[in-house]
Amino acid sequence: MSAGENYTGADSLENLKEAVNYNNFLEEELMNFIAQSRTVLDFGAGNGEFARRLNSDEINVDCLEIDPNFSAALKTEGFKVFSSLSEITGTYEKIYSLNVLEHIEDDISALKTLHNLLATDGKIFIYVPAFMLLYSSFDKKIGHFRRYTKRQLSQRLKAGGFHITRAEYADSAGFFAWLTLKLIGKDGGEPNRKMIKFYDKWLFPISRFFDIFFNRIFGKNLLIIAEKA
């Protein structure tokens, strides 16, 4: 799949609405990232969960979303929405992307384009699935080409013209939960809504505590912040 093709996963986004602690964690990280910035691009906005949370009178969040249904819904809410990178003519102080880059076959080309869309001293925030060990038939089903290690994504960002300022894994307990689901779970490792709610309420807060000790080593996800070099 290239940067311009549709990807599946609308049901997964709907299920993730149940992940209150997870979403609040990402919102807090993003708020710290975009602080004192006025122009922000959500690269792969999906259903608009985070664009909606972050957009304000002080912060203008634009959206890039290739799914026509999501795109149309975002437009009705008043967001400026692009369906491809080629439509964007301006630059942004900050760009963030949550669980999107793994859907793009030529991720380095996408990163180079995002680099060009950043203003001088601009920064990018990327959050992706980690470790191919965890890659399951569910990953394949929703259009994931890969899961990343810290080294792999750092190398891709450097090839795209970025300098890494922060790189760490997130959700250490989720690493083992996802691996267990892959090995013995049903539906090719696909989590259902009840699983997500249970994990988010009871285990994700514990996982975030253990991330303090293990975020340099492993986790279900990877978070990287880089600046335009």
N, C-alpha and C positions, 0 to 999 in steps of 0.2 A: 504494500500500500504506500502510495506517495503522499506528500503533504496535501494534495488536493482531493484525495478520495475520501468517501464516507467510511466511518468505522462503526462497528456495532458496540453496544454497551449501554444503551439507554436504560435497560432494566437495572443494570448494576448501579448507575447513578441514582436511580430512584431508591434502591435499597440503601445506598450510602446516606440518604437523608436521615436514616435511623441512627447513624453513628454520631451521636451528639458530641461526645468527648473528642472523637477524632476530628470532626469538623471544627470544633472550637480550638483545638490545638493548631490546626492549619491556619485558621483565621488569626490567631495570636501571632504566629510566625510571620504571616503576610503583613499584618499591621505594623510590626516592627520593621519589616523590610521596606515598605513603601512610605514610611514616616517622612513627612515634610516634602513629599513628591506630589506634583499636581497632574502629571500625565503618566498614565499607567495602561499597559496592554495586558489583557488576559488572553494568553495564547492557548486556545482550545477551551473556551468558556463552558462548553457543555450546556447544562440546564441553567447556568447562571448563578449557582449557589454562592460562589465566592465573589463574583462581580457585584452581586446584590449586597453582600455583607460589607464590602469595602468601599463601594461608591458613596460619595458624599458631596456636600457643597465645596469642600476643600480638595477632594481627590476625584479626578475624572477618570473613570475606568472605561476604556473601550474594549470591545470583544472581537476576537477572531474565532469563528465557529463554522465548520463546514457542513454540519448537519442542518438541513433546511428547516426542519421543525423547531429545533432549538433556536436557530437563527431568527426565525420569524417571531417566536415568543419573546426573545430578548428585544427585538425591535419594538414590539408593542409596549414594552416596559420603558422605552425611551433610550435604550442603549445605542450607541453607535456601533454597528456590527459589520465586520468584513468577512467575506467567505473565502478569501485567499490572501496570502501574504503580498501578492502582486498588487492588490488593491490599495495597500497602505502607502501613502506618499509622505507623511510626516514622520517625526521621530518621538521617542518616549524616554522619559527619565528612568522608568522601571518597567520590566517585563516579567511576568510570572507564568509558569506553566505547571499544572498539576496533573500527573498521570496522563500525559499526552505524547511525549517524545518517543516512547516505546511503540507507538502506533505508526511511526513514520519510518519507512524503509531507509531512506537516505537522510539520516538524522544530522550528519555533519553539514550537508547543504542547507538544511533548515536552520541550524545554529548560525551558519554564516549569514543567512538572510536576516535573522533576528539581531545579529551583531550590527548589521547596517541600519537597522531600525532604531537602535539606541543612540541617544544623544551622547555627546562627549561626557565621559565619566559616568555613563549609564550603567545599570546593573541588571542582572537576570537572576531569577529564583526558579530552580527546577526541582520538582519532586517526582520521583519515578519508582516503579517496582525494582527490587534488588535481587540479585543472585539467580543465575540460570538454574541452579539446583532446585529452585522453587517453581520453575516454569512447568505449567501443567496444561492439560487439554483445555482448561478454562481460559488460560492466557491466549492460547491459539484461537479459541472460539471468538473472543472479543477483539482479536486483531493485534495482539502484541507480537512484534518481531523479536523482542528480546527483553530481558531484565538486566540491569546494570550492576557492575561493581563500582566502587568509588574510583578506582584507577581507570576503568574503561571510560566512564563518563567524563572524568577530568581530562583525559587525553582527547576526547572528542571536542570538548569545550576549548581546549588550547588550540586544536586544529581550526576551530571556528573563530579564533582571534580573541579569546577571553583569558583573563587571569583569575584563578580560583582564590576566593577569600574565605570560604567556609565549605567544608565537605564532611558530612557525617551520616551515619545510618540512623533510622528511626524505627520504633516498634520492635524491640528485640524479642519480646515474647511472641509477637506475631510471626516471627521467622519460624518458630517451632509449630505454632498453630497451623500456619499455611502448609508446612511440610507434612504434618499429620493429615491434613485435609487432602492433600495431593495423593498420599500413599494409601489411605484407607477410606477416604470419603467417597460419597456418591456424586454423580453428575460431573465427573471429571475435575473434581476439586473446586466446584463452584459453591461459594457460601450462600446460604439462603438468608432471608430477612431475620429470622429468629436467631440464627448464629451470630449475625452481625450485631444485633441488639444486645445479646448476652455478652459477647466479647467486649463490645464498646463500654458497656456499663461496669463490668466487673474486672476485666483483665487489662484493658487498655491503660487505665490509670497506673496500674502496677507496672506495666510494660514501660511506660514513660519514666518511672522511677529507675528501673534497671538500665534504661538508656544512658543514664548519667555515667554508668560504668562501662557499657558495652558499645556506645555509639561509634567508636572508631573501628570496631571489629565486625559487627554484623547487625542486621535488622531486616525486617520485611521490606522496608522502603529506604530510599536514599534521598537526601536533601543536599543540594549544592547551590551556593550563591557565588556568582562570578561577576567581575566587572569588565567593561570594555577596555581592552589593552590598546 
